[in-house]
Amino acid sequence: MAIQLRPVVEQDLPGLLAFWARTPGVGLNESDTPECLKIYLDRNPGLSVIALDGENIAGAVLCGHDGRRGYLNHLAVAEVSRRQGLGRRLVEQCLTKLHALGIRRCTIFLFADNGAGAAFWSRCGWNHRSDLVMMQRPCASTN
């Protein structure tokens, strides 16, 4: 059976969270709950993509934008489905959708020690930015 790509829907979220949790290189945090991800999907309708091999998740990626820049998160492909172009297909589908919305640039975040991920993104034409530093903090008061 051929792998089918379609937009992520709310009902996919529990399975996707389990899939991402067991995929090395994908980091989940307090923002990765079904409730938070539903809000993300609602704000970015039809952009995130899941790849299904029958009933099994073969891959997925979250895709969204802030009105000027696109963002891809949690790209993952099941071990058995790797090296077949699926990751590239997921990314290209997202980029095509973002471009259709007028978004001209997309950003990803990788763990510094994710060499396999960095190699994949580089092969797909993405550029490493050494001139930027990512900073983060919780939105809730830290007093």
Secondary structure, DSSP 8 states (H G I E B T S, - for coil): ---EEEE--GGGHHHHHHHHHTSTT----TT-SHHHHHHHHHHSTTTSEEEEETTEEEEEEEEEESSS-EEEEEEEE-GGGTTSSHHHHHHHHHHHHHHHTT---EEE---TT-HHHHHHHHHTT----TT-------SS---
